Amino acid sequence: MEQNGLRNILAFAALVEAATGLALIIDPAIVIALLLGATEPGLGITIGRFLGIALLTLGLACWPGRRYAAGDSKTLQAMLAYNLLAALFLAYVSTVGHLGGLLLWPCVMEHAAVGLLLLWTWRTQRRTRPSHD
């Protein structure tokens, strides 16, 4: 996969996170209910909005700009770590925490797929990059 492929994966991941963050800011209760099946008022809304702000800013920070750098960029590293850890944590929430809403497992699969695509692309780029020895 070439640099445009990585750019497209990062753009997709950034868009999904920014949209999820915006949805959490607007109506955290419905997003939390869809993800976790929980309908806790008060604290859940506060935590949901805070999470929304974090996801929105992650999405904005990782959006590939005109001066996009490939491979070892902090953008790729941040989005890779976020997606793999999010997939693991959400799967843990479902299996160990016995929580789950309609969108939990599709969310786990999306994060795992994006994380694995980013990992595969990063490894491919590192192998094909000419050495400067």
N, C-alpha and C positions, 0 to 999 in steps of 0.2 A: 504494500500500500504506500503510495507516495504522499508527499506533503499535503496535497489537496485533500486526500482521504482523511488524514489526521485532522486537518482543519475542519472538515465536514463533521467528523465525530465530535470534536470539541464544541463546534457550533450547536450541534444537536443537544449535547449534554448541557451546555450553558443555557440554551433555550428552555429545556425541560426544567432545570433547577430554578431559573428565574420565574417561569410561569407557576411552578409549585410554590415558590416563595411568595409571589403576588397573591395566589389563591389563599395561602395561609394568613397573610396580612388581612385580606378582605373578609374571609369567613373561616377562621381556624376550626371552629366546631365541626363543620361539615367535612373538612379535609381530614381531621383527626378521626372522625366517625368512619369515613370511608377507608382509611388506612388501618386503624386499630380496632374499630368496632366500639370505641369508647365515646361516651357522651358526657364526660365530666364538665360541669359548668365552672366558671371562675378561673381556677388555676390552669385548666387545660387551654382556655382561650389565651391567657397571658403567655403560656409556654408556646402555644401554637403561633402566636404573632411574632414572638422572639425568633423562633425557628424560621418563620417566613422571611424575616429581615435577613437572617444569615444566608438562607438559600438564594434569595434575590440578589444579594451582594456577591455571593459565590458565582452565580450565573453571569452577572455583569462583569466581574473581574476576569472570568475565564473566556469571555467572548473574544474570538480571534480578530484582532484589528488589522489594519493595513500593514503594520510593521510586525507581522506575526513571525515568531521564531519557532523552529521545529524542535523535535527530539527531546532535548534536555531542558526544555522550558519549564519554568515554575508553574505555568498554566497547566501543562500536561501532568506534572507531578501532583498538583493539587486536585485536579479532576480525577486522576487515576486513584489516588488514595481515598478520596471522598466516595467514589462509586463502589470500590471494593469493600470498604469498611461499612458503608450504608447497606449493601447487600447482606453482609454477614450479620450486622446488628438487627436488621429487620427480620431475617430468618430466625435469629435467636429470639426475638420478641414473640414470634409466632409459635415456635416449638417449645421454648422453655417458659416464656411468660404467658402462653396460652391466650394471646391477644390476636385479633385479626379482623379486619374489615374486608369489604369487597375488593379493594384495590391493593391490599398488602402484598400478595404473592405476585401479581403483575409488576408491582413496584420492585420487589426483590429481583425478578427476572430482568427488568430494564436496567437496574443498577449493575447487576452481574454482567450482562451483555456489554454494556458500555465500558465497564471496567476491563473486561477481557479484551475487547477490541482495542482499547487504549494500550493495554499491556502488550498485546501482540504487535501493534504498530510501533510502539517504542522499541521493542526488541528487534524488529525487522530493520528499523532505521539505524540502530546501533551497529548491527551486523554489516549493513551495506554502506555505512559512512566511510569515506576514505580516511585512512590514518594520516596524521600530520607529523610522522616521525622523521 
